[in-house]
Amino acid sequence: MKWRQRDLEIFSLSFLDIISCGFGAIVLLVLLSKNMPDQAQDEAFATKDLLKQVIGAETAVDSLTQQLKTAKESRQSKEVLLARLRKNARSRAAELQSVQGKRVQLDDDLKGLALVQSSLSRASIKKSTTQKRDAEVGGIPVDSDYVVFIIDTSGSMKEIWSRVAAEIENVIAIHPKIKGFQILNDNGSPILSGYDGTWIPDTPGRRKSVIKLFQSWNSVSNSSPVEGLEVALRRYAKPDKSVSIYIFGDDYSGASYDPVINALVNLNTNRITGKRLAKIHAVGFMSNYTTNRFSTLMREVTKRNGGTFIALPR
C-alpha cells in the first residue's frame, strides 16, 4: 500500500486562532502588569495621607485638650483669687466699719470730756467758794481726797463698756491728786475683793492696772444704783474724810423715788454735825435701753447731796 503525501497548510484557520489567543493573552498580561503597580501605589499614597490626617487629628486633639486643661486651671486660679479678693473686701469693710464706730465713740467721748471740763470751769476748787451752781449741770468740785465710782454693770451698759471705761479715766484724771479710790458695781461689790471696805492707793501704776482690769470686768447687776450707793455711804463716807461719789448708769429699775432719795439723804448726813459726808455726782449714759428714770432719780439725788448730774450724748 502506498502512502499518499498530504499537502501541509501552516496558516490554517486553527493555527490563526491559536496565534490570536496567544497574542491576546500577551496583550492582557502586558495590560495587567502595567495597571497593578499604579493601583498599589495609589493605595499606598492614600493610606499615607490618611495616616497623616489621623496623626494631625490626634495632635490637634492633644493641643485642644492641653488648652482646655490650661483654661480650667486658669479659671480655678481666677476663682480662688476672686474668692480671696472678696474675703479681703469683706474684711476691709468690717475694719472700716469698726474704725468708723470707734471714731463715733471717740467723738462721743470727747464731747463727754468737753462737757465735764465745761462743768469744771463753773466750779470753784476752794471750799469757801460762794459761786452759784447751775441747776442742770453746775460745777464739779475736785477737792476731795477720796473718790468712789458706782458702776451699773448690766447688759445694756456692757454694750457701751469702752465708753464707760473712758469716762472713768476722764473723771479720775480731772482730780489732780487723791489719796485713794474705789470702784463698786451698783450692787456694792468691789472690783478688787482684796480692797473690800478699804481704799485702793492712788498711784499712776495702780490707776492704769485698775482701768485695764475694769475693761474686762465681768460683773452682773440689776440697773439700780441704790444698793451700791448705800454701801458706799456706810463703808466709805466718813466724817474725817473728804469723799466724792460718782454714779455711772443708763437706767433705774427701782419702783420708787422719794423713799429712796430720803433714805440716801439720811445716810449721807452726819448725825452730830448735820453736814454731808460725801458729795454725790452722777453721769448718765445713752444706750439702746436708756430711759428717763435714771436721770429723774439722779437729778434729785445729786441736787440734795451737793453734787452734779451730767447727761452724756449718745
Secondary structure, DSSP 8 states (H G I E B T S, - for coil): ---------SS-HHHHHHHHHHHHHHHHHHHHHHHHHHHHHHHHHHHHHHHHHHHHHHHHHHHHHHHHHHHHHHHHHHHHHHHHHHHHHHHHHHHHHHHHHHHHHHHHHHHHHHHHHHHHHTS-SSTT------SSS-------SEEEEEE--SHHHHTTHHHHHHHHHHHHHTSS--SEEEEEETTS-BSSGGGTTS-EE--HHHHHHHHHHHHT------S-THHHHHHHHHHT--TTS-EEEEEEES----S-SHHHHHHHHHHTB-TTT--BSEEEEEEE---TT--SHHHHHHHHHHHHTT--EEE---
